[in-house]
Amino acid sequence: MIRTILMTGLFAMLGLFALGLVFKIFGGLLGIAIWLVVVAVKIAIVGAIAYLAIRIVSPGTARRLRERWSETRVRTY
């Protein structure tokens, strides 16, 4: 009976240790992922502002940029 109680306690402690370790790793990965999303949004905002400025100053250049990046590429083999 004592052995069963001690083994249950041991497994509970190992489970808590493993659970804490997993959440620490996932917490770090989640932090990195959020940081990357924030950086990507900042880059997108700067790009949108730059495109808006180009569109106001030089509509022809904005049209060429839009055509260049939105064209459908046809693959020839």
C-alpha positions in Angstrom: 0.0 0.0 0.0 2.8 2.4 0.9 4.5 1.4 -2.4 1.4 2.3 -4.4 1.1 5.7 -2.7 4.8 6.5 -3.3 4.7 5.4 -6.9 1.5 7.6 -7.5 3.3 10.5 -5.9 6.4 9.9 -8.0 4.4 9.8 -11.2 2.5 12.9 -10.2 5.8 14.8 -9.6 7.3 13.6 -12.9 4.1 14.6 -14.7 4.2 18.1 -13.2 7.9 18.4 -14.1 7.2 17.3 -17.7 4.2 19.6 -18.0 6.1 22.6 -16.7 8.9 21.8 -19.2 6.5 21.6 -22.1 4.8 24.8 -21.3 8.2 26.6 -20.9 9.2 25.4 -24.4 5.8 26.3 -25.9 5.9 29.7 -24.2 9.2 30.5 -25.8 8.0 29.3 -29.2 4.8 31.3 -28.9 6.8 34.4 -28.0 9.0 34.0 -31.1 6.0 33.5 -33.3 4.3 36.6 -31.9 7.5 38.6 -32.4 7.7 37.5 -36.1 4.1 38.4 -36.7 4.6 41.9 -35.2 7.7 42.4 -37.4 5.8 41.2 -40.5 3.0 43.6 -39.8 5.4 46.5 -39.4 7.1 45.7 -42.7 3.7 45.4 -44.4 2.7 48.8 -43.0 5.9 50.5 -44.2 5.5 48.8 -47.6 1.9 50.0 -47.9 2.9 53.6 -47.0 5.7 53.5 -49.5 3.4 52.2 -52.2 0.8 54.8 -51.4 3.5 57.5 -51.7 4.6 56.1 -55.1 1.0 55.9 -56.2 0.4 59.6 -55.4 3.7 60.9 -56.8 4.0 58.6 -59.9 0.9 56.6 -60.9 2.8 55.1 -63.8 5.4 53.6 -61.6 2.8 52.3 -59.3 1.0 50.6 -62.2 4.2 48.9 -63.3 4.9 47.7 -59.8 1.4 46.3 -59.5 1.7 44.6 -62.9 5.1 43.2 -62.0 4.1 41.7 -58.6 0.6 40.5 -59.6 1.3 39.0 -63.0 0.4 35.4 -63.6 3.5 33.5 -64.5 3.1 30.9 -67.2 5.5 28.0 -66.9 7.1 26.7 -70.1 8.8 23.3 -69.8 
